Amino acid sequence: MFSAILIILTMAFGDLAKLRGIQFKPLNKAMFFIFVGNLILLMVLGAKHVESPFIEIGQIATLVYFLYFVVTIPMSTIFENSINEFYTQIKGKLSKFYKSTQYYNNNTPYPHNFIYKKLHLSHLVNKIAEIGK
């Protein structure tokens, strides 16, 4: 019982996210709702009699409870940090591309003509590849 309360204190050290808040982290949002469902299951099992199926289900739910804090939170934060960094790098490369080509007209970062943009898609891919090197 005491370890269940102590593991909550590890959340300050386990959450390595660069982006705070759950609204922009869909993986953490899904894991949170799984955690809440597991917590409700543990509460229901705590009210049941100590009998065979409830003991095994309670042990599995307790394992899932502790794995959420020890494994799931740090791994999902590392995964979402890498996705965030990848998106930031791609966004930076695209902004460099728009500023360095003929697309950058009249201080607007996007082309005015859709057909012009569609015809020069191969040029866009080649330019991003050059910037990435």
C-alpha positions in Angstrom: 0.0 0.0 0.0 2.8 2.4 0.9 4.7 1.6 -2.2 1.6 2.6 -4.3 1.7 6.0 -2.8 5.5 6.3 -3.1 5.5 5.4 -6.8 3.4 8.5 -7.5 6.2 10.6 -6.1 8.5 9.3 -8.9 6.4 11.0 -11.6 8.4 14.2 -11.1 11.5 12.3 -12.1 10.0 10.0 -14.7 8.4 12.5 -16.9 11.2 13.8 -19.2 8.9 15.6 -21.6 10.0 18.8 -23.2 6.4 19.7 -23.9 4.3 20.1 -20.8 0.6 19.3 -20.7 -1.3 16.4 -22.1 -3.3 18.1 -24.8 -0.6 17.8 -27.4 0.5 14.2 -26.4 -2.0 11.7 -27.8 0.0 8.6 -26.7 0.2 9.9 -23.1 -3.5 10.7 -23.3 -4.4 7.1 -24.3 -2.1 5.7 -21.6 -3.7 8.0 -19.0 -7.2 6.6 -19.7 -5.9 3.1 -19.6 -4.4 4.0 -16.2 -7.7 5.4 -15.0 -9.5 2.2 -16.1 -6.9 0.1 -14.3 -7.3 2.2 -11.2 -11.1 1.7 -11.2 -10.6 -2.1 -11.7 -8.3 -2.1 -8.7 -10.9 -0.3 -6.6 -13.6 -2.7 -7.6 -11.3 -5.7 -6.9 -10.5 -4.3 -3.5 -14.1 -4.5 -2.6 -14.5 -8.1 -3.7 -14.0 -11.2 -1.5 -10.6 -12.8 -1.5 -11.3 -15.6 -3.9 -9.5 -17.3 -6.8 -10.3 -15.2 -9.9 -10.1 -11.8 -8.0 -6.7 -12.5 -6.6 -5.1 -13.2 -10.0 -6.8 -10.3 -11.7 -5.7 -8.0 -8.8 -2.1 -9.1 -9.1 -2.1 -8.5 -12.9 -3.8 -5.1 -12.4 -1.2 -4.2 -9.7 1.6 -5.1 -12.0 0.1 -2.9 -14.7 -0.3 0.0 -12.2 3.4 -0.1 -11.3 4.5 -0.6 -14.9 2.6 2.6 -15.8 4.9 4.7 -13.6 8.2 2.8 -14.2 8.0 1.9 -17.9 5.1 3.5 -19.7 5.5 7.2 -18.8 9.3 7.4 -19.5 9.1 5.4 -22.7 6.1 7.3 -24.1 7.8 10.6 -23.2 11.0 9.6 -25.0 9.0 8.6 -28.1 6.9 11.8 -28.1 10.1 13.9 -27.6 11.6 12.3 -30.7 8.5 12.9 -32.7 8.5 16.5 -31.6 12.2 17.0 -32.5 11.6 15.4 -35.9 8.7 17.7 -36.6 10.7 20.7 -35.5 13.6 19.8 -37.8 11.3 19.3 -40.8 9.5 22.6 -40.1 12.9 24.3 -39.9 14.0 22.8 -43.2 10.8 23.8 -44.9 11.1 27.4 -43.7 14.7 27.5 -44.9 13.5 26.2 -48.3 10.7 28.8 -48.6 13.1 31.6 -47.7 15.8 30.4 -50.1 13.7 29.9 -53.3 11.5 31.7 -55.6 8.5 30.7 -53.5 9.3 33.5 -51.1 7.5 36.4 -52.9 6.2 39.5 -51.3 7.2 38.4 -47.8 4.8 35.5 -47.8 6.2 32.0 -47.2 3.8 30.1 -49.4 3.2 30.3 -53.2 0.3 32.2 -54.5 -0.6 29.9 -57.3 -1.6 26.3 -56.5 -0.6 25.0 -60.0 2.8 26.6 -59.7 3.2 24.8 -56.4 2.0 21.5 -57.9 4.4 21.7 -61.0 7.4 22.4 -58.8 6.9 19.5 -56.3 10.0 17.7 -57.5 12.0 20.9 -57.1 10.7 21.1 -53.5 11.8 17.5 -52.8 15.2 18.1 -54.3 15.7 21.3 -52.4 14.8 19.7 -49.0 17.3 16.9 -49.8 20.0 19.5 -50.5 19.3 21.3 -47.2 19.3 18.0 -45.3 22.9 17.2 -46.5 
